[in-house]
Amino acid sequence: MKILSVENLMKTYGEKTLFNEISFTVSEGQKIGLLGVNGTGKSSLLKIIAGTESADDGKIIKPKDYVISYLPQHEDFDKNQTILEAVFESEDKIMILVKNYEKTLQKLQADPVNDTLQNELIILQAEMDSKNAWDLEANAKTILSKLGLNDLNLDVTLLSGGQKKRVALAKALIHPCDLLILDEPTNHLDYECIVFLQEYIKRLQNAVLFVTHDRYFLDEVTTALLELSNGNIYRYEGNYQYYIEQRAAREEQEAATNEKRNNLFRRELAWMRRGAKARTTKQKARIQRFEDLSGKMGQQEQVELEMNFKQTRLGKKVVEFKDVSKSFGEKKILDHFNLLLIQNDHIGIIGENGAGKTTLLKMLIGKEKVDDGEIETGQTVKVAYYSQIQEVQSPTMRVIDYIKEEAEVIYTPDGKTISSSQMLETFLFPTHSHGVQIGKLSGGEKRRLYLLKLLMTAPNVLLLDEPTNDLDIDTLTVLEDYIENFNGVVVTVSHDRYFLDKVTNKLLIFEGNGKVSSTLESYTEYLERKTIEAKEIQLEKAIVEKPVYQKEQKKKRLTYQEQKEWDSIESDIEKLESEIERLNEKLLEVGSNFEEAFKLSKEIEEKEGQLENKMERWSVLSDLVESL
């Protein structure tokens, strides 16, 4: 079994320590999620393991032939590179072979009578056969197709940000490796692509280490979680639900320890105030202990507050769209659109990129004008708009001063006050960070600070444009808690299933060409319904078109690879069935060993998924054979 070991790893940025002598292992087949508040060093840790960044101290131990495939948050592609060239860019000989085979195949499709290309393809097919590269080629085609990358001749530099992310993801997934490292792989992916990636990772035999804010994805995929916190790392075996339970237990234990420390600190403080009559060695030791305790108190004591602010009273009428139309050139955004927002509406807006979701938010605050119709806003409305564009923040300004620009204190509905310092702690900025200059914060920390300042304006209408893109899970949990206690109106644009399921009670769906529909379903229920409907439409279409297809486009013969696959598929199915039976028997024997049962259940799930794929493929090949 191949194992990667991280031993006593240290990394600092200026005065900030990201992690201090952390150690953990990644074993073959494990699917490990990495969690932590923005700025704790998650991406830095991934870069160090991937070898693109160095640590200050410590070491990473792995076998000499250990291969790592890495997806960064932002991938830079070479200019004038096609999707095919970008995806198969590698020094690996098998990857180069498959790339050459695919490029020759494409050329031959454009010029099928070219003898030179035909001979070249025959030579490449023989080499593919001798080096057993067909599985990699078939896997690559599946991944590219599932990620919607069908035209492999497109120039990568001409793609959108979301399309580039998919190309980078395909490159990481296709590359043969022992450890797959993914930094925010679900960003810019639609529901179907996320489900594909989820199932693909679950079935992988190699190890996977990844960062994501998609909590449903974490819960489905992970066999273990690592949490970076205050320079330390904590490991939890199991999925996201198990992590939440175990983290709560750990923090409860730490709280009990802190309470004991508080009592000891109070006794030490009383002794210090009385003063020492003589400076004996024993008394000096007590003074030193007092100073040590004081330092620990400053590091670990946290203020627990509810995100529940006093807000301006909201009248019965909030905002009403009356027969509103909006276009940009020939593109319709809204076509005779009507909407009435009332108190306690928590609305999620979904739809394809460019459909007009952000435009609707801008119309709500008057930054975009209507073409026809009107928008009426109630007199008591006070809006806070969290946009995708970061507010300009002075890099030399201190964190605490930035928040105090908005307010020194915030009032709760019961008349209590919360100081700006307490607010920062509630929003996961520990006391020692309050004096830090904003320019030294990470991008995610700056976004969190910006969100806090908006919430401190005590709005009664909250507009959120893709809040989950840059915020970590802990911050999202605080925001979700705030929204749960929020008596006003929330309108949020997001692709995050968990976030929308948790905070919304209605969805607006931008369907394109100015059409907007609505549903009271949760986002997950809506996506599942649409997936079922799409499959039913495909099935009906296949039933209608099948006779015509068979008559006009009858397949003459199997391809080389299809014949090879057909010869071995029944044997593969039998092996998988036997393996699943063996694992089920083993599962019955583990008794109350939860960890072993969890691992076996995951392995059974992976094997059943592989069996299902093989059965589907057998059905397709069987139809082809019968049509010969």
ABEGO torsion letter per residue (X at the ends): XBBBBBBGBBBBBEABBABBGBBBBBBBGBBBBBBEBBGAGAAAAAAAAAGABBBABEBBBBBAABBBBBBBABBBBBBGBBAAAAAABBABAAAAAAAAAAAAAAAAAABAABAAAAAAAAAAAAAAAAAGAAAAAAAAAAAAAAAGBABAABBAAABBAAAAAAAAAAAAAABBBABBBBBGAABGBBAAAAAAAAAAAAABABBBBBBBABAAAAAAABABBBBBBGGBBBBBBEBAAAAAAAAAAAAAAAAAAAAAAAAAAAAAAAAAAAEBABBBAAAAAAAAAAAAAAAAAAAABBBBBBBBBBBBBBBABBBBBBGBBBBBEABBABBGBBBBBBBGBBBBBBEBBGAGAAAAAAAAAGABBBABEBBBBBAABBBBBBBABBBBBBAABBAAAAAAAABABBBBAAGBBBBAAAAAAAAGBBAAAAABBAAABBAAAAAAAAAAAAAAAGBABBBBBGAAAABBAAAAAAAAAAAAABABBBBBBBABAAAAAAABABBBBBAEGGBBBBBABBAAAAAAAAAAAAAAAAAAAAAAAAAAAAAAABBABBBAAAAAAAAAAAAAAAAAAAAAAAAAAAAAAAEABAAAAAAAAAAAAAAAAAAAAAAAAAAAAAAAAAAX
